Amino acid sequence: MTTRKRPARACSWHDCPHPAAATVAFELPNLLAGRRRDYCATHATKVCTARGTVLVARFGPHQPDLPGLGSVEPAGSPTRRGVRNRKEVRP
């Protein structure tokens, strides 16, 4: 049995023919609060500038640079700033 690829999600923007590249969640004060929509990279950039929007996922073969995520680096070893100081137990 062969598995078929899922069709690419379509962009939720009006009549946009491009496949979706990101999922955006809406929170208050946005009128779409409580909903999620899939957008192509261009429209995700436009939508993410509005108040009450949160980028929750990026997907597809090409991961575009979206607002707020351009400077994020892959996780590596913790830096000194990311290490908690724990109290030592002294006898």
Residue, then its C-alpha position, 0 to 999 in steps of 0.5 A: m500500500t502506498t501513502r499519498k501525500r496530503p495536499a498543501r493547505a491553501c492560504s486563507w486570504h481572499d482568493c490567494p492561490h498560494p499554499a499556506a506557510a504558517t498558522v496564525a492564532f487570533e486573540l483579543p482584541n482581534l475580532l477573530a479571537g479564538r480562531r486560527r487561520d493558515y496563510c502564505a508567507t506574504h499574507a502571514t507577514k501582513v496579518c502578524t502586524a495586527r494586534g491580537t495575532v500570534l504566529v503558532a506554526r510554520f510549515g512547508p518545504h521552505q520556511p520563510d522568515l516571518p515577523g518576530l522569528g527572523s533572529v531566532e537561532p536553533a537551540g544549542s547548549p545553554t548560555r550562562r544567562g540560561v543556566r539557573n543558579r542552584k543552592e548548594v547543599r553544604p554539610 
